[in-house]
């Protein structure tokens, strides 16, 4: 909406954007480029049109437990569920910044759920759960969801706090940023300055100090309020420079303040009951005539108003009722539409306006009743809710300083470029001084500019596309010369359970081919075949002499986790820097598709002088154990059963069934279970086979055997829950780059993990669809809480809260209108 004003009062409408404060560039110095207030500043940041949030059943885990999760994928501009992506990825990154597991999650109507098993020998420490879509990779870390989870070994007494970096930085390691309100430090006006002081780990440091002039005279004092942030006021004088003097850890360090300007504009935003008031003062010769006052929120520009007249001052009032809950950015633009001043505020949620969750007990102790409440008849009546529920016994739900709920994440954490310390602090009504701390936060952080309506961006020709299903791609090359691409017909056949499928395509002039939107619900056997094409574009009946190289999925780089966020090369202006592909991951291949590596169709004898098992391993890099048959040439094995017995710890053989006792073995084939139940998955050159092959295959034909357990076996889906025995023959694919004899009817066969079943590891309750009584601290996990008519839902406690103690109930969700919902309640059983 556009307004022309001649008075000091202005009444307007809604939108989001924010100011940029830059990051320090060296220890003991500050960065004065706060972005806003710079006449040459224009925001061209590209922002992901998607946001992703993951609700986990808890944050603290013990070895052999499952991390249970639900994914919420929303539109960045509206926070409503559903985007162009139908696939999400979740990485588990260990304390050494190595990706230990990647989960492929099917997204339906904006949500998906699943489990990630933790092995019995998982190292203790602080892990990072990272979630993203393929398209989010175009925008770098600022668009990813990251959550800390803490893992302990069984019977460990280690405290979670020991995993945190609690070291106090030295004075020489301190860095700081000082941001004048509005962006300019103007002489002659009383300026409000927000600041943040932090150490080399990026965490805020509480300090006290003085502002001194160029002669060392004290001008004022200051101190931090929370998390190394604070604010102070002072009146700078013309022609003088100022510094901050901080005494810390027995030493003194100085930081330069932004340069003072004699002619400029100062803007202050004050919250007054039901509105915000913008006080604008100018020392410019022509004043602020024809300047524009603009308001933005995440979904675009809310209002734009002209200031008419030659006055040097203006007062503008903006009613809160026209603003949505969340971050608001106010901009003052000159006649050339350049940003002169800007200020970010957080519009608080009003109890009389928003939807809320209300939880009560039914009086019997067997049910919890959940109501979606509209406190006012003016509130939006959104009854379609997607929600997830976790009930935990005996420990807190989250580590509060690192685990924001969905409301905090969507409205605050995801809206700023850098990670925040204890984001829940700023929206917790019970936290003292949180509004003051929120205002300081808005002064000192950079906001993502959703400058295009409905969360779209100006990004063209993205490197990473939207994915609505699993994607397979590769390159066809001549079997005689792997450097020469070839045009060929490529056929795809696959089978998963009772489901079978077929598709075909033709590679382009560079030999590239792709199959999109494949639906592999679980472990799927796949075969690709390359065939000749005649001049009439029909398949030739002759042999196809081709080599198929599969592209693969490689998770984004994790090296940025080794340094504090302020030190990253994140572009605040200009296109966000893309991350390099990870060099040490579960599947390490170039490309942007699902986990497959280069595969050679033609065979070649493995060089004896150097063993490289990875050339035959398609879906994984490292096995739990490898048996190389060349190491036992003199033993004269009769069959493969003899090879396996007594050489793999915990392995037992019953008939032609092999059982691996260990973290992923659910059953060892007891008499009460069907024959073969709980046995390991057996693969022959990547293809699933029955156990009888162990008695049929000649040991002289076998090159080596891989044993996969725990998370390494999880890449093959639920069929590998009890481990994998992967047998590789001497005549199988060896991944070499040359061939003296081409393959006849070139093909590749492998097992794809698919979406790696999202079904729980144990049977669900038919009434609640929840996990129950699994012996861990999580006594109930319900990824899909169903709301009936009138916005009501029930959570059954029958059988899960029988033992006395404290139970923590957490509900997270989002409405059809994009309202995030978060509730935590304690249930005491005497």
N, C-alpha and C positions, 0 to 999 in steps of 0.2 A: 504494500500500500504506500502511496506517495502523499506527503503532506507539505504544505507551505505554511510557515509560521511567522508571525510578526511580534509575538509576545514571548515571555519567558517560560511559558508553560506549554507542554506538548504531551498529547496522549496518544499512544501507539499500540502495536501488535507484536508477533513472535518470530524468533530464529536463533541459530547457533553459529559461532566461529570462535577463534581465539588469537591471543597475542603470543608473541614468541620472545623468549628471553635469552635464547642462545645458551652455549655451554662454555665453561672455563677452558682456557687453552694451555695454561701452565700453572704449576704450583705457586701459590703466593700472589697470583694475579687474578684479575677478573675480566670477564668478557662484557664489554659495554654495548655490544650489538644486540640489543633486545628486540630487534626486528621492528616492532611498532614504533611509531614516531619518526621513522626514517623516511624522508620524502621520496626516496627511490624504492621503497619497499612495496612489493605486491606479492600476495600469496599465490604460489603456483604448486603447492604441495598436492600430490596425488594420493588420494585416500581410498582404501578398499571399500567397496560398496557392501561388504559383508562384515559382520561381527560374529564371533563364535565364543560360546561359554560352555564350560564343562562342570557339571555338578557331580562330585564324587561322594561316595557314601561316608567318607571321613578323610582326614589328612594324615593320620598316624597309623602305620601298618607294621605287622610282624611277618617274618618270613613264612611262606606257604599260604598267606592270605591272598584274596583276590581284591584288586582295585576295581570297584564297580562304578560305573559312570553313566551319565546321560549327557548328550550333546544338544545344545540349543544353538541353531544357526539363524541369524536374523539379518534383516535389512538395516544397514548402518544409519540411514536417515530416519526410519520410522520405528525401529526396534520390533517390527512385526516379524513373525516366523516365516521362513521360506525365502530362498534366494534361487539363483540359477544353478547352484551346485547341488548335486545329489550324492556327493562323496566327501567325507572328511577324513583327516588323518590325525592320529594321536601318537606322539613319540614319548617314550620314557627315557630320560637322560640321567645317567648315573652321576655320583659325586665327582667323577673324573671327566665329566663332560663327554661321555661316550653314549651313543644311542644304543640301548640294550633291546628295545622292542619298538615296533611300529604297528599300530592297529589301523586297519582300514574299516571305516564305519559307513554303513549305508544311511543316508539321510532321507527321511520321508516326511513331508510336510514340515520341514524345518527341525526335526529332531531325530536322534538315533541313540542307541545305548549298547553297552557291551561290558566285558570283563577283561582284565589283564592279570594273569596269574603271576605271583611272585615265587620264585624257586626257593627251596629250603636253604640254599647256600648263598642267597643274595647278600651282597656287601651292605653293611650298615651305612647310613648317612642321609644326606639331604638330596632328594631327587627332584627333577623338574618334569612335570607333565605338560607337554606342549601340544596345542591343537591348532589346526589350520585347514583350509581348503587349498586345492591346487591353485586357484585363481588368486588367493591371498598372497602367494609367493611373489607376485609382481610388486608388492608394496613393502616387503621386508618385515623386520621384527615388530614394528609398531602395530601391525595388524594381527599378530599371533596372540593366542591366549596362552599364558604361562602360569602354572600353579606349583607351589612347592609341596611335596609330600615327603614324609619322613618314614624311613624304614629301619627297623631294628631286627637283629637276629633273635632267634628264639632264646628265651631265658636271659636276654641281655638286660642289664640295669642302666644302660646308657641313657642320660637325659637328653631330651630333644634340644635343649639350649646349647649343648656342646657341639651341635652341628652348625650353629650360627657363628659367623665371624664377629666376635664381640670385642676384638682388639680396639683400643683407643688410638687413633692416628696421632702421629707427631705433628707439631705445629708446621713443620716444613712440608707436610703432606696435605695440609688443608687447601681447599679450593673454595671459591665463593662466586656468587652472582648477585648483583644489585640491580633491581629493576624499579625505576621511578613509576609511580602510578600514571597511567596515560602514555608513558614512553619517553617523555622529555624532562630533563632536570633544568627547569627554567628559573633564572635568577629573579629575585623579587617576589616570588610566590612561595607559600608554605607547601613544600613538597612531601608527599608520602612515599616512602621507599620500602619495598618488600625485598627480603634477601634470604638466601639459603647458603649455609656453610656445610661442607661435606668432606669426608675423607676419601682415600684412594679406592675404597670399596663402594663408593657411591652413597653410603649411608650418611644421614644428617648427623652433625656434631653440635651439641649444645655449647654455646660460648657466650661471653660477655665482651664488650669492647667500647671503643670511642670513635667518633668521627672527628678528624682533625683537619685543619686547613694546611696550605702549603708551607706555613711557618711552624707547624707542629702544635698550634693552639687547639685546645679542645673546643669543639662546637656543640656536641651533644653525646649522650651515651646510648647504648643499645644492648639488647640481649635477645637470645632466641626464645621462642615460645614453645615449640614442639618440633621434633624431628629436624633440628638444625635450621628451622625457618623462624623468621620474625619480621618486625616492621618498626619503623621509627619515622619521625617528622623532623625536618629542619628547613631553614630559610637560606638557600645559597646566595652568595653575593656575586655581583658581576666581576668577571676577570679572575676569579679565584678557582683553584682546584682543590679537591677534597679526597681524603683517603680514610679507610677503615683500619683501625689499629686493634689487633686482637692479641691478648696474652693467653697462651694455651700451653699446657704441659711444660711450664717453666721457660717458655720462649715467646718471642713476639714476632708476629707476622703482619704485613701490611697488604691491603688490597685497594686498588684505585677505584673510585666511584666514577660513574659516567661523567663526561665533560659537561660543564654548565654552559647553557646558551643564554644570550642576553635577550634575544627576540624569539618568542615561541608561544606555544599554547599549552596550558596545563588543564587536565580534566580529572575530576574526582567523581566517583560514584558512591553514593551513600544510600543505604537501605533504610527506608522510613515507613514503618508499619506496612501498608498495603501497596507501596510503590517503591521504585528506585528513582533517585534524584541525581541527575548529571549536572555538576557545577563546572562550567567551562569559563576559563579566564585566558585572555590573550594580551600579549604585549606587541603584537604585530601592528605595523603602521595602518594597514587597511582593516584590521579587526578580523572578524570571522563571517563577514557578509557573504552569502551564497554558499556557505559551507553546508555539507550534508551530515546529518546525524543518522546512523544506520544501526539497526539491531539484527543480530543473526543467532540462529540456533542450528542444531545438527542437520535439520532438514531444509535449510535455506534461509534466505533473507526474510525477516519478519516485517520490518518497516524501514522506510527511508523518508527523511524529512529535511526540508530546506530551512536554513536560518537566514532570515531576511533582515536587512538593516546594517548600519555601520557599527553597531555596538561591539565592544570588546568583550562583553560578558553575556552569558546565557544560562538559564536554568531550565532544564527539561525534566519532566516527570513521566515515568512509564509505569502504568498500573501492572501489578503482578498478575492480575487475572488474565492478561493477554499473553502471558509467557507460559511455556510448558515447564515441567519439572526437569531440571538439569542445567547444563552450562549455557550461559548467554554471553555473547560478545557485543559490546557497544563500540562503534567506530565513529570517529570524526574525520571526514574527508574534505579536502580543499576543493577549489574550483576545477582542478585538473584530475579530480577523483583519486588523489593520492592519500593514503592513510597518514594523518597527522598525529592522532591520538587513538589509543584503543585500550579497552579495559574489559576484563573477563570477570563474571560473577556466577555464583551458583544459585539458581532459583530453587528454594526448598519446596519439598512436597507439602501440600496443605491437607490436613486431615479431613477437611470437609469436601475435598475435591476428588480424592483418589480412591481407588479400590484397595481393599485390605483383606488379609486372611485372618480369620478368627477361629481359634481352636478351643474346644471344650471337651470334657470327658462326659460319658453318658451316665455316670453314676455307678456302673457295674464294674468298672475297671477293665472291661473287655473291648471297648471301642473308644476311638477319638473321633469327634465330629469336626469337620472342617467346613467353614462357611466363607463364601466370597461375599464380602460386605461392601455395600455402597453407602457410606455415611450420609450422603446428601442426595436428594432427588435430582440435583443438577449433575451428579457424577455420571460418567459414561457407564452404560449397563452392558458390560462385556462378560458374557457367561461362558464363552468357549475358552477353556484354560488348559494349557499343557503344563503339568507339574510332576515333580519327582519327590520322593519321601525317603528319608533315612532315619532310623532309630538306632542309637548307640547306647550301650550300657557301660557305665563306669569311667568314661573319659570324655573330654570335650570334643565337640564336632570339628573345630578348626583351630589352627594356629592363627590367632586373630590378626597378627601384624602382616600376614602374607596371604590370607585366603578370603578375599572379599566375596560376599554373596552376589547373586545375579543382579540385584538392584544396584549395588555399589559398582559392579563391573560395567554394566551397560550405561549407567548415567554418569559415571565419573572416571573410573580407571581406564576404560577403553577410549575415552574422549581426549586424554592427554597423551603426548607422544612418549614420555618416559615412564618407567614403572614408579609406583608410589610406595612409600613406607606406610604400613598399616592403613590402607585406604578405608577400612571399616570405621576408623576413628572419626572420620569427617561426617558420616551420616548416622552415627549412633546417638539417638536423643539423650541417652544417659551420660554421655561424655562431656565433662566440663569444658567450657571454652571452645567447643568444637566449631561454632559459627565464626569465631574470631580466627581460628586456625584454618578454616575453609577459605576465608577471605584472603589470608596470607598465601595459601596455596594458589589461589587464582591470580595472585600478583606474580608468582615466581615460576609457573609452569607454562609450557607451550601447548596449545590446543590444536587438534586436527581440524582443518578447515573443510567442512563438507559444503563446498561452494556450489555444488550442482544439486538441483532439486531431486528429491527422492533417493538421495544417496548415490546417484550415478557419478561417474568421474569423466575427466577428459582423456583418460588413458586410451590410446589407440594401439592396435597391433600388439596385444599383450604377449609376453613370452610364454605365460602359463594360462591355458584356457580353463573355462568352466568344465567340470566333469559331472555328468549325470549318471555315469556307470563306470564299470571297469574298462580300461583302455589297454590295448596291446598294440605295439608298433615295432617296426624293425626296418631293416634294409636288406634288399636282395642283391647279392654280388655273384660274380662269376666264380664257379668252383675252382677254376684253374688259376685265376688271378684275383685275389680278394680286394684289390684296389679298384677294380672296375665294377661300377654298379650295373644292374641288369633290370630290364623290364620283364616282368613275369606275372602270371596269374597266381594269386596266393589264396589258398583255401584254408578255412578254419573249421575244425571239428572239436566239439567238447562234450563232456559228460559229467554230470554231478548228480549222484544218486540215481533217480529215475528220469532225470531231466537231461535231454540231449539237444544239441543245437549245431547248426551249420551256417557258414557265411563265406563269402569270397569277395575279393577285390583285386585290383591290378596295381602293381607298383608304378611309381612315376618315373620320369627320365633319370632321376637320381637314385632309383632303386628303393625309394621309401614307400612304406605302406602303413596303414593304421586301421584298426577295428575299434569302433567307439561304442559306448553305452552298453557294454556287455553286462549281463546279470549272472554273476557266479555267487550264489547264495552261501556256498561253503566250498570246501576243497573240491577242485574241479580238474579232471584230466583233460589236457589240451593237446591237440596235434595241429601243426601248421605244415602246409606242403606248398612248395613252389613248382610250377609247371610251365612248360614252354607255351608261347602264344604264336599262332601262325599269323601271316599277313592279313588274313580275314578276321583277325581278332578272335579266333577260336582256339580252344586248347588243342595243342598238338598231341598226336598219339605217341610221339617219340619220347625219349628220356629227357628229364629236366636236369640240367647240369648246373645247379645253383648252390650257393651257400647262403644260409639265412642267419643274419645277425639281429638278435633281439635287443631293442632298447630297454632301458630299465628305469625304475623309480628310485630316486635318491633323495632322502630327506634334506631340508635346508641345513645350512651350515650351523654348527653349534659353538664355534670358536668365540662368538661374541659373549657367551656366558662367562668367559674367563676374566672379563674386565667390567668395571662399573659402567652403567648405561651412558653416563655423561661423556665417556671417552670414546663412544662409538662414532663411526663416520656416518651417522644418520643425517640425511639431508632434510633440513627443516624447510628449505626453499629449493625449488627445482625438483626434479623427479627423484623419488626415493631410490637409493642405491640398492640394487639387487644383491642377494647373497650368493656366494659361490656354492656349488654342490659339495656336500660333505665328502671327505676323503676316507673316512673310517666309519662305516655304517654297516647295518645288516645286509643291505643290498647296495652295492657300490657300482653304479653305472651311470653314464650320461643320459640325460633325457628327463621327461616329465611324466612318465607313465608307470604302471604298476610293476613292481619288483621282479624284473627278469634281467639276466645278464647276457652278454654275447655268447652264442652257442654255435659250434661248428657242426655241420652235418657230416662232412667227410672225416674219416678217421685217419690217424697217424700215430705211429708208435711213440709212446712217451719217452722223452729223453731220460736215460738212466742217470746222467750226471746231475740232474736237478729235478726234484719232484715238486710239482706245482699242482696240488689237489684242487685249487680254486678254479682251474679251467674246466673242470667237469661239474662243479657245484653251481647249479643254476640259481637257486633261491636263497642261499646262505653262504657265508664266508668261512665260518669256522665251526667245526664239529666238537661235540663233547669229548669224543675219543675217535681215533682213526686206527684201523688195522690194515697195514700195508702187507699184501701177500708176498712181496719180494723179500720181506724180512724173515719168512719162514719157509725157504725153498726146500730145506732138507727134511721137513717133518712128514711129508707125504700124507696130507689129509685126505680122507675118503670123500667127505662132502663139507658143505658150508656149516652144518651144525657143529661139526668137530672144530672148525675154525673159531666159532663164537664161544663155545663152552670154555670156561676157565680163563678167558682172556678179557672179558668185560665185567667189571665189578657189578654185582647185583643182578646179573643176567641168569635166567633159568630157562630151560627148554622143556616143553611138554608136548610130545608128539611133534607136529610141525609148527607149533606156536611158540613164540619167543616172548618172554616177559622181562621188562626192565624195572627193577625195584628202584624207586627214586622219587623225586619231587613230582614227576608227572604221571606216575603210575597210580591209577585209581583202584586197581584190583589185579591180583595175580592169578586169576583163573581158578578160584576156589571151586570145590565140588558143588556148591550151591548155585554157581553161575553157569551159563551156557559155555560150551567148549570154545575156547578162543577169546572169551570176554576179558577185556583188560590187556590184551596182547599188543605188541608194538606194531606200527605200520611198517611194512616192508616195501622198499622201492628197488627196482632193477633198472639202472640207468635213467632214473627219474620217474619211472612208471610204476604205479601200485601193482603188486602181484600177491598171490596167495603164499602162505607159508610153505607149501609143498615145494616151491622152487629151491628151498634150501637143501633139499635132498636130491634135486635133479641137476642143478648147475655144476659143471666141472670146476673145481678149484683152480685149475690151470687157466681158466678163462677169466678169472676175476683179477682185477687190478688192485682195488682197495675197498675197504668197508668203512663207512662213517656211522657213528652212533650219536644220535641227537636226543637230548633230554631237556626238560624244562622249557624256558623261553626259546631256545634254539629250535625245538621241535614245533613250537607254536606257529611257525610260519606255514606249516602244512594244515592248519586248521584243526577242527575238533576230532578228525579221524586220527590225529597224531597225539591225542591227549596222553597216551601211554608210551610215548617215545617213538623214534624212527630208526630203522636199520636200513641205511642206504647202501646198496651194493653197486659198484661200478665195474663194468667189464673192460677188458683190454680193447675190445672192438667198439666200445661205446664212444659217444661224442667226447672229444678231448679239448675242444676250444682252441686249437692251434690256428695260426693265421695263414698257412699254406697247405696245399694239397697236391699230390702227384697223381691221384686217381679221384675223379669227381664222383660224387654220390649219384646213384641212379634213383630218380624220383625223390629229390631232396626233401627232407622233412625234419621237423623238430617236435619232440614230445616232451611234456613236462607236466608237473602237478602245480596248479595255481592255488594259493590259499583262499581266494575269493574274499568275501566279506568277513570271513573267519567268525562263523556263527555268533550271533549276539544272544543266543539262548544262554541261560545261567548254567553253571556247572552242576547244580542240583535241581531236582524237580521244583516247579513253582506251585504255589497254592492257587487253585483254580478260582478262588473267590477274590484274592487280592493281587495275584500276579507278583508275589514278593518272595524274597529269600527269607527263610526262617531257620533259627536255631542251628547255625553252622559252626558253633563253637568259638567264633571270633567275637570281637567287641561289637560288630554290626549284627544286631538281632533282627533287623528288617530293612530290606532295600526294595523299594517299589518304584521302578522307573517311570511308570505311567499311572498317575493318580487320576481317576475318572470322576469328573464332576457331573452330577445329574441336574435335573430341573431345579431352578432356584439357586444355582451356584453352590450346591452342597455335595460333600464327599465324606466317605467314612474310611478310617484306618483301623483294621482289626488288630487288637492287642492279644487276642486269645492265644494262649500258649507261649507267648514270647516275652511276657513281663511277669512270669511267675516268681522269679527270684527277687528278693528285696534289693533295693538299690536305686541309684539315680539313672534315669533314662533321658537322653537328649533327643528330642524330635526336631528335625529340620525339614522344612518344605521349601522348595524353590520352583519357580515356574514363571510363565508369562501368558498374558491374555491375548485374545485375538486382536486387540487394539494396540498391542505393543507395550502394555503396562507390566513391568517386571514385579514379581511378587516374591518376598522372602520372609520367612517366619522361623523363629527358633523358640522352642518351649521345653521346659524341664518337667518330666513326669516322675514322681517319687512313688516307689512301691515300698510300703512298710513291711 
